[in-house]
Amino acid sequence: MITKEMIDRINALSKKSKGEGLTEDEKIEQKKLREEYIKAFKKNFRQQLENIEIVD
């Protein structure tokens, strides 16, 4: 489950990486957060697709 705090942290790390750069620990954290976000997105998208009902 992706929370608002997680999205805010992803955005903060992205902004920092563009500005001053990230430490190794922050790069690892950013990668983990992005992976979790993508995993949750794919799960949600798959559920939406499975709930589609085709009617003729």
N, CA, C and O atoms as a GROMACS GRO file, in nm:
protein
  224
    1MET      N    1   0.085  -0.118   0.000
    1MET     CA    2   0.000   0.000   0.000
    1MET      C    3   0.089   0.124   0.000
    1MET      O    4   0.179   0.138   0.082
    2ILE      N    5   0.062   0.211  -0.092
    2ILE     CA    6   0.138   0.335  -0.102
    2ILE      C    7   0.065   0.444  -0.024
    2ILE      O    8  -0.054   0.467  -0.044
    3THR      N    9   0.139   0.509   0.064
    3THR     CA   10   0.082   0.615   0.144
    3THR      C   11   0.126   0.750   0.090
    3THR      O   12   0.220   0.760   0.012
    4LYS      N   13   0.058   0.853   0.134
    4LYS     CA   14   0.093   0.990   0.094
    4LYS      C   15   0.236   1.022   0.137
    4LYS      O   16   0.308   1.091   0.064
    5GLU      N   17   0.275   0.974   0.254
    5GLU     CA   18   0.410   1.001   0.304
    5GLU      C   19   0.516   0.939   0.213
    5GLU      O   20   0.622   0.998   0.190
    6MET      N   21   0.487   0.818   0.162
    6MET     CA   22   0.581   0.752   0.073
    6MET      C   23   0.596   0.830  -0.057
    6MET      O   24   0.707   0.846  -0.108
    7ILE      N   25   0.486   0.875  -0.112
    7ILE     CA   26   0.491   0.953  -0.235
    7ILE      C   27   0.566   1.085  -0.212
    7ILE      O   28   0.645   1.128  -0.295
    8ASP      N   29   0.539   1.148  -0.098
    8ASP     CA   30   0.609   1.272  -0.065
    8ASP      C   31   0.760   1.248  -0.054
    8ASP      O   32   0.840   1.331  -0.098
    9ARG      N   33   0.797   1.135   0.005
    9ARG     CA   34   0.940   1.103   0.020
    9ARG      C   35   1.004   1.075  -0.117
    9ARG      O   36   1.116   1.119  -0.143
   10ILE      N   37   0.933   1.003  -0.203
   10ILE     CA   38   0.984   0.978  -0.339
   10ILE      C   39   1.008   1.111  -0.410
   10ILE      O   40   1.112   1.130  -0.472
   11ASN      N   41   0.912   1.201  -0.400
   11ASN     CA   42   0.925   1.332  -0.465
   11ASN      C   43   1.039   1.414  -0.406
   11ASN      O   44   1.111   1.481  -0.479
   12ALA      N   45   1.055   1.409  -0.273
   12ALA     CA   46   1.162   1.484  -0.208
   12ALA      C   47   1.299   1.431  -0.252
   12ALA      O   48   1.390   1.510  -0.280
   13LEU      N   49   1.312   1.299  -0.258
   13LEU     CA   50   1.439   1.242  -0.302
   13LEU      C   51   1.468   1.274  -0.447
   13LEU      O   52   1.583   1.299  -0.484
   14SER      N   53   1.365   1.274  -0.530
   14SER     CA   54   1.382   1.309  -0.671
   14SER      C   55   1.429   1.453  -0.686
   14SER      O   56   1.521   1.482  -0.763
   15LYS      N   57   1.366   1.542  -0.613
   15LYS     CA   58   1.404   1.684  -0.619
   15LYS      C   59   1.547   1.703  -0.570
   15LYS      O   60   1.624   1.780  -0.629
   16LYS      N   61   1.583   1.634  -0.463
   16LYS     CA   62   1.718   1.647  -0.407
   16LYS      C   63   1.822   1.592  -0.504
   16LYS      O   64   1.931   1.647  -0.518
   17SER      N   65   1.788   1.481  -0.572
   17SER     CA   66   1.884   1.422  -0.666
   17SER      C   67   1.913   1.515  -0.782
   17SER      O   68   2.024   1.518  -0.834
   18LYS      N   69   1.813   1.592  -0.823
   18LYS     CA   70   1.831   1.687  -0.933
   18LYS      C   71   1.911   1.809  -0.888
   18LYS      O   72   1.982   1.871  -0.967
   19GLY      N   73   1.899   1.843  -0.761
   19GLY     CA   74   1.966   1.962  -0.709
   19GLY      C   75   2.107   1.935  -0.661
   19GLY      O   76   2.204   1.972  -0.727
   20GLU      N   77   2.118   1.872  -0.547
   20GLU     CA   78   2.249   1.856  -0.484
   20GLU      C   79   2.303   1.715  -0.491
   20GLU      O   80   2.420   1.692  -0.460
   21GLY      N   81   2.222   1.619  -0.531
   21GLY     CA   82   2.266   1.480  -0.537
   21GLY      C   83   2.228   1.404  -0.411
   21GLY      O   84   2.195   1.462  -0.308
   22LEU      N   85   2.233   1.272  -0.422
   22LEU     CA   86   2.193   1.186  -0.312
   22LEU      C   87   2.312   1.110  -0.256
   22LEU      O   88   2.410   1.084  -0.327
   23THR      N   89   2.303   1.075  -0.128
   23THR     CA   90   2.403   0.986  -0.069
   23THR      C   91   2.369   0.844  -0.111
   23THR      O   92   2.262   0.818  -0.167
   24GLU      N   93   2.459   0.753  -0.086
   24GLU     CA   94   2.435   0.613  -0.123
   24GLU      C   95   2.313   0.557  -0.051
   24GLU      O   96   2.233   0.485  -0.111
   25ASP      N   97   2.297   0.591   0.077
   25ASP     CA   98   2.181   0.544   0.153
   25ASP      C   99   2.051   0.599   0.094
   25ASP      O  100   1.951   0.528   0.086
   26GLU      N  101   2.053   0.723   0.052
   26GLU     CA  102   1.934   0.784  -0.007
   26GLU      C  103   1.903   0.721  -0.143
   26GLU      O  104   1.786   0.706  -0.179
   27LYS      N  105   2.006   0.686  -0.218
   27LYS     CA  106   1.984   0.620  -0.347
   27LYS      C  107   1.918   0.485  -0.328
   27LYS      O  108   1.828   0.448  -0.403
   28ILE      N  109   1.963   0.411  -0.226
   28ILE     CA  110   1.904   0.281  -0.195
   28ILE      C  111   1.759   0.298  -0.152
   28ILE      O  112   1.671   0.224  -0.196
   29GLU      N  113   1.734   0.396  -0.065
   29GLU     CA  114   1.597   0.424  -0.019
   29GLU      C  115   1.507   0.462  -0.136
   29GLU      O  116   1.394   0.416  -0.145
   30GLN      N  117   1.558   0.546  -0.226
   30GLN     CA  118   1.481   0.589  -0.342
   30GLN      C  119   1.446   0.469  -0.430
   30GLN      O  120   1.333   0.458  -0.478
   31LYS      N  121   1.541   0.381  -0.452
   31LYS     CA  122   1.518   0.263  -0.535
   31LYS      C  123   1.411   0.174  -0.473
   31LYS      O  124   1.322   0.126  -0.543
   32LYS      N  125   1.419   0.150  -0.341
   32LYS     CA  126   1.320   0.067  -0.272
   32LYS      C  127   1.180   0.128  -0.280
   32LYS      O  128   1.082   0.058  -0.306
   33LEU      N  129   1.172   0.259  -0.257
   33LEU     CA  130   1.042   0.326  -0.262
   33LEU      C  131   0.981   0.319  -0.401
   33LEU      O  132   0.861   0.296  -0.417
   34ARG      N  133   1.064   0.339  -0.503
   34ARG     CA  134   1.015   0.332  -0.640
   34ARG      C  135   0.967   0.191  -0.674
   34ARG      O  136   0.864   0.175  -0.739
   35GLU      N  137   1.041   0.090  -0.629
   35GLU     CA  138   1.001  -0.049  -0.654
   35GLU      C  139   0.867  -0.080  -0.588
   35GLU      O  140   0.781  -0.144  -0.647
   36GLU      N  141   0.851  -0.034  -0.463
   36GLU     CA  142   0.724  -0.055  -0.393
   36GLU      C  143   0.609   0.014  -0.465
   36GLU      O  144   0.500  -0.042  -0.478
   37TYR      N  145   0.634   0.136  -0.512
   37TYR     CA  146   0.532   0.212  -0.582
   37TYR      C  147   0.490   0.140  -0.710
   37TYR      O  148   0.371   0.126  -0.738
   38ILE      N  149   0.587   0.096  -0.787
   38ILE     CA  150   0.558   0.027  -0.913
   38ILE      C  151   0.484  -0.104  -0.886
   38ILE      O  152   0.391  -0.139  -0.959
   39LYS      N  153   0.525  -0.176  -0.783
   39LYS     CA  154   0.458  -0.302  -0.748
   39LYS      C  155   0.312  -0.277  -0.712
   39LYS      O  156   0.223  -0.350  -0.757
   40ALA      N  157   0.286  -0.175  -0.632
   40ALA     CA  158   0.149  -0.142  -0.592
   40ALA      C  159   0.067  -0.096  -0.712
   40ALA      O  160  -0.050  -0.130  -0.725
   41PHE      N  161   0.129  -0.017  -0.800
   41PHE     CA  162   0.060   0.030  -0.919
   41PHE      C  163   0.019  -0.087  -1.009
   41PHE      O  164  -0.095  -0.093  -1.055
   42LYS      N  165   0.112  -0.178  -1.031
   42LYS     CA  166   0.082  -0.294  -1.116
   42LYS      C  167  -0.029  -0.380  -1.056
   42LYS      O  168  -0.117  -0.428  -1.128
   43LYS      N  169  -0.024  -0.399  -0.923
   43LYS     CA  170  -0.128  -0.478  -0.856
   43LYS      C  171  -0.264  -0.414  -0.872
   43LYS      O  172  -0.362  -0.482  -0.904
   44ASN      N  173  -0.272  -0.284  -0.851
   44ASN     CA  174  -0.397  -0.210  -0.865
   44ASN      C  175  -0.448  -0.216  -1.009
   44ASN      O  176  -0.567  -0.236  -1.032
   45PHE      N  177  -0.358  -0.197  -1.104
   45PHE     CA  178  -0.395  -0.198  -1.245
   45PHE      C  179  -0.447  -0.336  -1.286
   45PHE      O  180  -0.546  -0.347  -1.358
   46ARG      N  181  -0.380  -0.441  -1.240
   46ARG     CA  182  -0.424  -0.578  -1.270
   46ARG      C  183  -0.564  -0.604  -1.214
   46ARG      O  184  -0.647  -0.666  -1.281
   47GLN      N  185  -0.590  -0.557  -1.093
   47GLN     CA  186  -0.723  -0.574  -1.034
   47GLN      C  187  -0.828  -0.502  -1.117
   47GLN      O  188  -0.938  -0.554  -1.137
   48GLN      N  189  -0.796  -0.385  -1.165
   48GLN     CA  190  -0.891  -0.311  -1.248
   48GLN      C  191  -0.920  -0.387  -1.377
   48GLN      O  192  -1.034  -0.395  -1.421
   49LEU      N  193  -0.815  -0.442  -1.437
   49LEU     CA  194  -0.833  -0.518  -1.561
   49LEU      C  195  -0.915  -0.644  -1.538
   49LEU      O  196  -0.998  -0.681  -1.622
   50GLU      N  197  -0.894  -0.710  -1.426
   50GLU     CA  198  -0.967  -0.832  -1.396
   50GLU      C  199  -1.114  -0.805  -1.368
   50GLU      O  200  -1.198  -0.895  -1.383
   51ASN      N  201  -1.146  -0.684  -1.328
   51ASN     CA  202  -1.285  -0.649  -1.297
   51ASN      C  203  -1.362  -0.600  -1.419
   51ASN      O  204  -1.482  -0.572  -1.410
   52ILE      N  205  -1.294  -0.589  -1.532
   52ILE     CA  206  -1.362  -0.545  -1.653
   52ILE      C  207  -1.448  -0.660  -1.705
   52ILE      O  208  -1.403  -0.774  -1.717
   53GLU      N  209  -1.569  -0.626  -1.736
   53GLU     CA  210  -1.662  -0.726  -1.789
   53GLU      C  211  -1.705  -0.683  -1.928
   53GLU      O  212  -1.759  -0.573  -1.947
   54ILE      N  213  -1.682  -0.768  -2.024
   54ILE     CA  214  -1.717  -0.737  -2.162
   54ILE      C  215  -1.860  -0.780  -2.188
   54ILE      O  216  -1.897  -0.896  -2.163
   55VAL      N  217  -1.942  -0.687  -2.236
   55VAL     CA  218  -2.082  -0.715  -2.264
   55VAL      C  219  -2.107  -0.690  -2.412
   55VAL      O  220  -2.071  -0.585  -2.466
   56ASP      N  221  -2.170  -0.788  -2.477
   56ASP     CA  222  -2.203  -0.772  -2.618
   56ASP      C  223  -2.338  -0.707  -2.635
   56ASP      O  224  -2.383  -0.686  -2.748
   0.00000   0.00000   0.00000
